[in-house]
Amino acid sequence: MQHNLGAIDGPEGLKAHIEFLKKDFPNNHGEIKHALADGDLVALHIHNRRSPELRGNAVVDMFRIENGKVVEHWDVVQAIPDPQKAKNSNTMF
């Protein structure tokens, strides 16, 4: 079950999303910074860049696992701001 309103439910939706990324953003790259698990829930904190020259986004993907398969997905995305405009010296990761 997909909770991102811009994504299609099921394996077909995931496959379509991957094909979209490969076609429209061939240099797309995600680096997992943190991984958390609690029971049947897994969360990944990811630094995603559509191309190397961009600051990119901080992404949190959350999954519910059942019988070894993803059965639910949620995500939140936040653009990484210009560090010169940051109100503190912490990073997003």
A tleap script that builds the chain and sets N, CA, C and O, in Angstrom:
source leaprc.protein.ff14SB
mol = sequence {
  NMET GLN HIE ASN LEU GLY ALA ILE ASP GLY
  PRO GLU GLY LEU LYS ALA HIE ILE GLU PHE
  LEU LYS LYS ASP PHE PRO ASN ASN HIE GLY
  GLU ILE LYS HIE ALA LEU ALA ASP GLY ASP
  LEU VAL ALA LEU HIE ILE HIE ASN ARG ARG
  SER PRO GLU LEU ARG GLY ASN ALA VAL VAL
  ASP MET PHE ARG ILE GLU ASN GLY LYS VAL
  VAL GLU HIE TRP ASP VAL VAL GLN ALA ILE
  PRO ASP PRO GLN LYS ALA LYS ASN SER ASN
  THR MET CPHE
}
set mol.1.N position { 0.852 -1.171 0.000 }
set mol.1.CA position { 0.000 0.000 0.000 }
set mol.1.C position { 0.898 1.235 0.000 }
set mol.1.O position { 1.751 1.407 0.871 }
set mol.2.N position { 0.690 2.063 -0.972 }
set mol.2.CA position { 1.491 3.262 -1.164 }
set mol.2.C position { 0.802 4.447 -0.490 }
set mol.2.O position { -0.389 4.678 -0.696 }
set mol.3.N position { 1.567 5.208 0.325 }
set mol.3.CA position { 1.002 6.381 0.989 }
set mol.3.C position { 1.511 7.689 0.383 }
set mol.3.O position { 1.112 8.770 0.817 }
set mol.4.N position { 2.386 7.596 -0.614 }
set mol.4.CA position { 2.787 8.772 -1.385 }
set mol.4.C position { 1.702 8.952 -2.443 }
set mol.4.O position { 1.528 8.093 -3.307 }
set mol.5.N position { 0.978 10.058 -2.378 }
set mol.5.CA position { -0.176 10.253 -3.265 }
set mol.5.C position { 0.206 10.401 -4.734 }
set mol.5.O position { -0.662 10.370 -5.606 }
set mol.6.N position { 1.504 10.561 -5.013 }
set mol.6.CA position { 1.960 10.659 -6.386 }
set mol.6.C position { 2.455 9.339 -6.951 }
set mol.6.O position { 2.965 9.300 -8.070 }
set mol.7.N position { 2.312 8.254 -6.191 }
set mol.7.CA position { 2.836 6.951 -6.619 }
set mol.7.C position { 1.709 5.931 -6.725 }
set mol.7.O position { 0.688 6.027 -6.044 }
set mol.8.N position { 1.925 4.962 -7.590 }
set mol.8.CA position { 0.950 3.900 -7.832 }
set mol.8.C position { 1.210 2.751 -6.859 }
set mol.8.O position { 2.364 2.428 -6.577 }
set mol.9.N position { 0.151 2.137 -6.346 }
set mol.9.CA position { 0.273 0.962 -5.468 }
set mol.9.C position { 0.923 -0.215 -6.184 }
set mol.9.O position { 0.854 -0.336 -7.407 }
set mol.10.N position { 1.551 -1.072 -5.402 }
set mol.10.CA position { 2.010 -2.367 -5.882 }
set mol.10.C position { 3.352 -2.360 -6.588 }
set mol.10.O position { 3.940 -1.304 -6.821 }
set mol.11.N position { 3.832 -3.553 -6.929 }
set mol.11.CA position { 5.123 -3.701 -7.603 }
set mol.11.C position { 5.194 -2.947 -8.939 }
set mol.11.O position { 6.253 -2.446 -9.316 }
set mol.12.N position { 4.074 -2.871 -9.641 }
set mol.12.CA position { 4.059 -2.158 -10.916 }
set mol.12.C position { 4.382 -0.682 -10.720 }
set mol.12.O position { 5.075 -0.076 -11.537 }
set mol.13.N position { 3.877 -0.112 -9.636 }
set mol.13.CA position { 4.159 1.285 -9.331 }
set mol.13.C position { 5.634 1.515 -9.051 }
set mol.13.O position { 6.206 2.503 -9.510 }
set mol.14.N position { 6.253 0.612 -8.305 }
set mol.14.CA position { 7.689 0.724 -8.007 }
set mol.14.C position { 8.496 0.600 -9.295 }
set mol.14.O position { 9.412 1.387 -9.536 }
set mol.15.N position { 8.159 -0.376 -10.113 }
set mol.15.CA position { 8.877 -0.558 -11.381 }
set mol.15.C position { 8.742 0.684 -12.258 }
set mol.15.O position { 9.723 1.124 -12.857 }
set mol.16.N position { 7.554 1.248 -12.341 }
set mol.16.CA position { 7.326 2.449 -13.147 }
set mol.16.C position { 8.148 3.626 -12.615 }
set mol.16.O position { 8.693 4.409 -13.393 }
set mol.17.N position { 8.233 3.748 -11.285 }
set mol.17.CA position { 9.006 4.837 -10.679 }
set mol.17.C position { 10.491 4.681 -10.999 }
set mol.17.O position { 11.159 5.662 -11.327 }
set mol.18.N position { 11.006 3.475 -10.907 }
set mol.18.CA position { 12.421 3.228 -11.214 }
set mol.18.C position { 12.708 3.534 -12.684 }
set mol.18.O position { 13.733 4.139 -12.999 }
set mol.19.N position { 11.823 3.127 -13.577 }
set mol.19.CA position { 12.013 3.422 -14.998 }
set mol.19.C position { 11.979 4.922 -15.259 }
set mol.19.O position { 12.759 5.426 -16.067 }
set mol.20.N position { 11.080 5.646 -14.579 }
set mol.20.CA position { 11.007 7.107 -14.687 }
set mol.20.C position { 12.334 7.735 -14.269 }
set mol.20.O position { 12.857 8.601 -14.970 }
set mol.21.N position { 12.883 7.303 -13.124 }
set mol.21.CA position { 14.148 7.859 -12.643 }
set mol.21.C position { 15.285 7.576 -13.621 }
set mol.21.O position { 16.082 8.464 -13.920 }
set mol.22.N position { 15.361 6.352 -14.116 }
set mol.22.CA position { 16.431 5.985 -15.047 }
set mol.22.C position { 16.357 6.820 -16.322 }
set mol.22.O position { 17.383 7.236 -16.861 }
set mol.23.N position { 15.140 7.062 -16.797 }
set mol.23.CA position { 14.951 7.816 -18.046 }
set mol.23.C position { 15.185 9.316 -17.848 }
set mol.23.O position { 15.951 9.930 -18.592 }
set mol.24.N position { 14.524 9.905 -16.844 }
set mol.24.CA position { 14.565 11.358 -16.661 }
set mol.24.C position { 15.744 11.850 -15.821 }
set mol.24.O position { 16.148 13.006 -15.947 }
set mol.25.N position { 16.294 11.002 -14.979 }
set mol.25.CA position { 17.405 11.389 -14.094 }
set mol.25.C position { 18.464 10.287 -14.081 }
set mol.25.O position { 18.629 9.606 -13.069 }
set mol.26.N position { 19.186 10.103 -15.195 }
set mol.26.CA position { 20.135 8.991 -15.275 }
set mol.26.C position { 21.268 9.067 -14.255 }
set mol.26.O position { 21.902 8.051 -13.971 }
set mol.27.N position { 21.537 10.249 -13.698 }
set mol.27.CA position { 22.590 10.395 -12.687 }
set mol.27.C position { 22.037 10.414 -11.266 }
set mol.27.O position { 22.753 10.751 -10.322 }
set mol.28.N position { 20.745 10.048 -11.111 }
set mol.28.CA position { 20.121 10.015 -9.795 }
set mol.28.C position { 20.911 9.089 -8.871 }
set mol.28.O position { 21.302 7.989 -9.263 }
set mol.29.N position { 21.140 9.550 -7.639 }
set mol.29.CA position { 21.905 8.749 -6.681 }
set mol.29.C position { 21.355 8.987 -5.280 }
set mol.29.O position { 21.100 10.126 -4.888 }
set mol.30.N position { 21.177 7.918 -4.539 }
set mol.30.CA position { 20.753 8.015 -3.148 }
set mol.30.C position { 21.769 7.342 -2.246 }
set mol.30.O position { 22.202 6.220 -2.510 }
set mol.31.N position { 22.147 8.032 -1.181 }
set mol.31.CA position { 23.083 7.474 -0.210 }
set mol.31.C position { 22.362 7.328 1.127 }
set mol.31.O position { 21.923 8.316 1.716 }
set mol.32.N position { 22.244 6.101 1.595 }
set mol.32.CA position { 21.585 5.858 2.882 }
set mol.32.C position { 22.512 6.328 3.992 }
set mol.32.O position { 23.645 5.860 4.106 }
set mol.33.N position { 22.028 7.252 4.804 }
set mol.33.CA position { 22.805 7.807 5.914 }
set mol.33.C position { 22.475 7.121 7.236 }
set mol.33.O position { 23.349 6.945 8.084 }
set mol.34.N position { 21.207 6.735 7.408 }
set mol.34.CA position { 20.771 6.060 8.631 }
set mol.34.C position { 19.717 5.025 8.281 }
set mol.34.O position { 18.920 5.222 7.364 }
set mol.35.N position { 19.717 3.932 9.009 }
set mol.35.CA position { 18.677 2.914 8.856 }
set mol.35.C position { 18.203 2.540 10.249 }
set mol.35.O position { 19.008 2.294 11.147 }
set mol.36.N position { 16.896 2.500 10.421 }
set mol.36.CA position { 16.295 2.175 11.714 }
set mol.36.C position { 15.260 1.089 11.510 }
set mol.36.O position { 14.578 1.056 10.486 }
set mol.37.N position { 15.142 0.201 12.482 }
set mol.37.CA position { 14.114 -0.834 12.417 }
set mol.37.C position { 13.475 -0.983 13.790 }
set mol.37.O position { 14.150 -0.920 14.818 }
set mol.38.N position { 12.173 -1.181 13.785 }
set mol.38.CA position { 11.414 -1.413 15.011 }
set mol.38.C position { 10.278 -2.364 14.663 }
set mol.38.O position { 9.280 -1.961 14.066 }
set mol.39.N position { 10.437 -3.619 15.038 }
set mol.39.CA position { 9.412 -4.601 14.712 }
set mol.39.C position { 9.284 -4.751 13.211 }
set mol.39.O position { 10.253 -5.087 12.530 }
set mol.40.N position { 8.089 -4.504 12.691 }
set mol.40.CA position { 7.855 -4.660 11.257 }
set mol.40.C position { 8.039 -3.353 10.477 }
set mol.40.O position { 7.680 -3.277 9.302 }
set mol.41.N position { 8.600 -2.323 11.132 }
set mol.41.CA position { 8.809 -1.029 10.477 }
set mol.41.C position { 10.296 -0.767 10.253 }
set mol.41.O position { 11.124 -1.029 11.126 }
set mol.42.N position { 10.617 -0.249 9.080 }
set mol.42.CA position { 11.991 0.120 8.724 }
set mol.42.C position { 11.953 1.546 8.191 }
set mol.42.O position { 11.060 1.906 7.423 }
set mol.43.N position { 12.929 2.360 8.603 }
set mol.43.CA position { 13.043 3.730 8.093 }
set mol.43.C position { 14.449 3.945 7.561 }
set mol.43.O position { 15.426 3.521 8.178 }
set mol.44.N position { 14.549 4.603 6.417 }
set mol.44.CA position { 15.834 4.952 5.819 }
set mol.44.C position { 15.910 6.466 5.676 }
set mol.44.O position { 14.991 7.099 5.155 }
set mol.45.N position { 17.019 7.041 6.145 }
set mol.45.CA position { 17.292 8.469 5.999 }
set mol.45.C position { 18.304 8.569 4.862 }
set mol.45.O position { 19.421 8.066 4.981 }
set mol.46.N position { 17.924 9.209 3.771 }
set mol.46.CA position { 18.683 9.142 2.527 }
set mol.46.C position { 19.036 10.539 2.029 }
set mol.46.O position { 18.219 11.458 2.080 }
set mol.47.N position { 20.280 10.682 1.544 }
set mol.47.CA position { 20.660 11.889 0.812 }
set mol.47.C position { 20.502 11.549 -0.659 }
set mol.47.O position { 21.240 10.721 -1.193 }
set mol.48.N position { 19.534 12.192 -1.320 }
set mol.48.CA position { 19.237 11.911 -2.715 }
set mol.48.C position { 19.620 13.096 -3.574 }
set mol.48.O position { 19.315 14.241 -3.241 }
set mol.49.N position { 20.291 12.816 -4.686 }
set mol.49.CA position { 20.632 13.853 -5.665 }
set mol.49.C position { 20.198 13.380 -7.041 }
set mol.49.O position { 20.537 12.272 -7.455 }
set mol.50.N position { 19.460 14.202 -7.741 }
set mol.50.CA position { 19.036 13.870 -9.099 }
set mol.50.C position { 20.206 14.002 -10.066 }
set mol.50.O position { 20.240 13.331 -11.097 }
set mol.51.N position { 21.180 14.880 -9.731 }
set mol.51.CA position { 22.422 14.988 -10.494 }
set mol.51.C position { 23.514 15.470 -9.540 }
set mol.51.O position { 23.210 16.126 -8.543 }
set mol.52.N position { 24.791 15.152 -9.830 }
set mol.52.CA position { 25.881 15.411 -8.879 }
set mol.52.C position { 26.067 16.866 -8.469 }
set mol.52.O position { 26.530 17.136 -7.360 }
set mol.53.N position { 25.715 17.811 -9.343 }
set mol.53.CA position { 25.969 19.223 -9.023 }
set mol.53.C position { 24.908 19.832 -8.098 }
set mol.53.O position { 25.076 20.961 -7.636 }
set mol.54.N position { 23.837 19.117 -7.825 }
set mol.54.CA position { 22.768 19.621 -6.956 }
set mol.54.C position { 23.014 19.243 -5.496 }
set mol.54.O position { 23.631 18.218 -5.209 }
set mol.55.N position { 22.523 20.088 -4.569 }
set mol.55.CA position { 22.586 19.747 -3.140 }
set mol.55.C position { 21.669 18.570 -2.844 }
set mol.55.O position { 21.985 17.731 -2.001 }
set mol.56.N position { 20.556 18.505 -3.521 }
set mol.56.CA position { 19.649 17.374 -3.401 }
set mol.56.C position { 18.613 17.520 -2.306 }
set mol.56.O position { 18.277 18.628 -1.887 }
set mol.57.N position { 18.113 16.385 -1.849 }
set mol.57.CA position { 17.046 16.319 -0.852 }
set mol.57.C position { 17.412 15.366 0.269 }
set mol.57.O position { 18.144 14.395 0.075 }
set mol.58.N position { 16.887 15.665 1.438 }
set mol.58.CA position { 16.912 14.716 2.549 }
set mol.58.C position { 15.582 13.973 2.471 }
set mol.58.O position { 14.517 14.590 2.457 }
set mol.59.N position { 15.651 12.658 2.421 }
set mol.59.CA position { 14.461 11.829 2.252 }
set mol.59.C position { 14.382 10.843 3.410 }
set mol.59.O position { 15.392 10.270 3.819 }
set mol.60.N position { 13.192 10.652 3.929 }
set mol.60.CA position { 12.947 9.557 4.865 }
set mol.60.C position { 11.902 8.662 4.216 }
set mol.60.O position { 10.769 9.076 3.973 }
set mol.61.N position { 12.305 7.431 3.942 }
set mol.61.CA position { 11.392 6.410 3.438 }
set mol.61.C position { 11.078 5.478 4.594 }
set mol.61.O position { 11.984 5.021 5.293 }
set mol.62.N position { 9.814 5.198 4.797 }
set mol.62.CA position { 9.395 4.268 5.848 }
set mol.62.C position { 8.635 3.117 5.203 }
set mol.62.O position { 7.819 3.316 4.303 }
set mol.63.N position { 8.919 1.917 5.678 }
set mol.63.CA position { 8.320 0.718 5.116 }
set mol.63.C position { 7.757 -0.152 6.227 }
set mol.63.O position { 8.323 -0.228 7.318 }
set mol.64.N position { 6.643 -0.803 5.946 }
set mol.64.CA position { 6.146 -1.863 6.830 }
set mol.64.C position { 6.368 -3.169 6.078 }
set mol.64.O position { 5.981 -3.322 4.920 }
set mol.65.N position { 7.008 -4.108 6.779 }
set mol.65.CA position { 7.398 -5.388 6.196 }
set mol.65.C position { 6.476 -6.481 6.733 }
set mol.65.O position { 6.163 -6.518 7.923 }
set mol.66.N position { 6.052 -7.363 5.841 }
set mol.66.CA position { 5.213 -8.502 6.226 }
set mol.66.C position { 5.675 -9.719 5.420 }
set mol.66.O position { 5.690 -9.689 4.189 }
set mol.67.N position { 6.048 -10.775 6.117 }
set mol.67.CA position { 6.538 -11.990 5.451 }
set mol.67.C position { 7.694 -11.695 4.496 }
set mol.67.O position { 7.771 -12.265 3.408 }
set mol.68.N position { 8.591 -10.800 4.913 }
set mol.68.CA position { 9.778 -10.487 4.119 }
set mol.68.C position { 9.540 -9.566 2.941 }
set mol.68.O position { 10.446 -9.365 2.132 }
set mol.69.N position { 8.345 -8.998 2.817 }
set mol.69.CA position { 8.042 -8.114 1.689 }
set mol.69.C position { 7.508 -6.780 2.185 }
set mol.69.O position { 6.857 -6.701 3.227 }
set mol.70.N position { 7.792 -5.739 1.425 }
set mol.70.CA position { 7.257 -4.413 1.734 }
set mol.70.C position { 5.765 -4.420 1.418 }
set mol.70.O position { 5.357 -4.741 0.302 }
set mol.71.N position { 4.953 -4.061 2.416 }
set mol.71.CA position { 3.509 -4.004 2.193 }
set mol.71.C position { 2.948 -2.586 2.324 }
set mol.71.O position { 1.827 -2.315 1.894 }
set mol.72.N position { 3.741 -1.675 2.926 }
set mol.72.CA position { 3.335 -0.268 3.000 }
set mol.72.C position { 4.566 0.604 2.875 }
set mol.72.O position { 5.659 0.225 3.295 }
set mol.73.N position { 4.373 1.790 2.287 }
set mol.73.CA position { 5.465 2.749 2.112 }
set mol.73.C position { 4.956 4.172 2.347 }
set mol.73.O position { 3.895 4.564 1.861 }
set mol.74.N position { 5.742 4.926 3.103 }
set mol.74.CA position { 5.517 6.357 3.312 }
set mol.74.C position { 6.835 7.054 3.005 }
set mol.74.O position { 7.898 6.445 3.124 }
set mol.75.N position { 6.779 8.320 2.613 }
set mol.75.CA position { 8.020 9.076 2.471 }
set mol.75.C position { 7.781 10.557 2.733 }
set mol.75.O position { 6.677 11.079 2.576 }
set mol.76.N position { 8.861 11.202 3.138 }
set mol.76.CA position { 8.872 12.658 3.290 }
set mol.76.C position { 10.160 13.152 2.641 }
set mol.76.O position { 11.204 12.507 2.736 }
set mol.77.N position { 10.072 14.304 1.980 }
set mol.77.CA position { 11.204 14.840 1.235 }
set mol.77.C position { 11.387 16.305 1.609 }
set mol.77.O position { 10.423 17.069 1.651 }
set mol.78.N position { 12.635 16.692 1.880 }
set mol.78.CA position { 12.935 18.085 2.203 }
set mol.78.C position { 14.154 18.511 1.392 }
set mol.78.O position { 15.197 17.858 1.436 }
set mol.79.N position { 14.018 19.603 0.656 }
set mol.79.CA position { 15.145 20.132 -0.114 }
set mol.79.C position { 16.249 20.580 0.838 }
set mol.79.O position { 15.977 21.145 1.897 }
set mol.80.N position { 17.482 20.326 0.454 }
set mol.80.CA position { 18.622 20.766 1.259 }
set mol.80.C position { 18.901 22.222 0.900 }
set mol.80.O position { 19.203 22.529 -0.253 }
set mol.81.N position { 18.802 23.120 1.880 }
set mol.81.CA position { 18.963 24.545 1.581 }
set mol.81.C position { 20.432 24.934 1.398 }
set mol.81.O position { 21.342 24.172 1.726 }
set mol.82.N position { 20.633 26.118 0.877 }
set mol.82.CA position { 21.965 26.692 0.755 }
set mol.82.C position { 22.547 26.805 2.167 }
set mol.82.O position { 21.912 27.397 3.040 }
set mol.83.N position { 23.743 26.248 2.412 }
set mol.83.CA position { 24.322 26.311 3.766 }
set mol.83.C position { 24.518 27.739 4.275 }
set mol.83.O position { 24.518 27.971 5.484 }
set mol.84.N position { 24.685 28.691 3.363 }
set mol.84.CA position { 24.851 30.089 3.765 }
set mol.84.C position { 23.572 30.665 4.365 }
set mol.84.O position { 23.620 31.667 5.078 }
set mol.85.N position { 22.436 30.043 4.083 }
set mol.85.CA position { 21.155 30.526 4.597 }
set mol.85.C position { 20.679 29.740 5.816 }
set mol.85.O position { 19.612 30.027 6.360 }
set mol.86.N position { 21.456 28.758 6.246 }
set mol.86.CA position { 21.071 27.940 7.388 }
set mol.86.C position { 21.078 28.766 8.676 }
set mol.86.O position { 21.904 29.662 8.844 }
set mol.87.N position { 20.175 28.462 9.557 }
set mol.87.CA position { 20.058 29.179 10.832 }
set mol.87.C position { 20.900 28.527 11.933 }
set mol.87.O position { 20.966 29.036 13.052 }
set mol.88.N position { 21.554 27.380 11.607 }
set mol.88.CA position { 22.467 26.739 12.546 }
set mol.88.C position { 23.569 26.061 11.747 }
set mol.88.O position { 23.514 26.020 10.518 }
set mol.89.N position { 24.559 25.534 12.433 }
set mol.89.CA position { 25.701 24.923 11.742 }
set mol.89.C position { 25.586 23.412 11.633 }
set mol.89.O position { 26.536 22.750 11.215 }
set mol.90.N position { 24.435 22.853 12.002 }
set mol.90.CA position { 24.233 21.410 11.876 }
set mol.90.C position { 23.959 21.082 10.412 }
set mol.90.O position { 23.494 21.931 9.652 }
set mol.91.N position { 24.248 19.856 10.031 }
set mol.91.CA position { 23.895 19.444 8.672 }
set mol.91.C position { 22.580 18.669 8.727 }
set mol.91.O position { 22.051 18.416 9.810 }
set mol.92.N position { 22.061 18.298 7.580 }
set mol.92.CA position { 20.808 17.533 7.538 }
set mol.92.C position { 21.068 16.053 7.782 }
set mol.92.O position { 20.131 15.266 7.914 }
set mol.93.N position { 22.353 15.673 7.841 }
set mol.93.CA position { 22.667 14.268 8.044 }
set mol.93.C position { 23.614 14.102 9.215 }
set mol.93.O position { 23.998 12.980 9.545 }
savepdb mol mol.pdb
quit
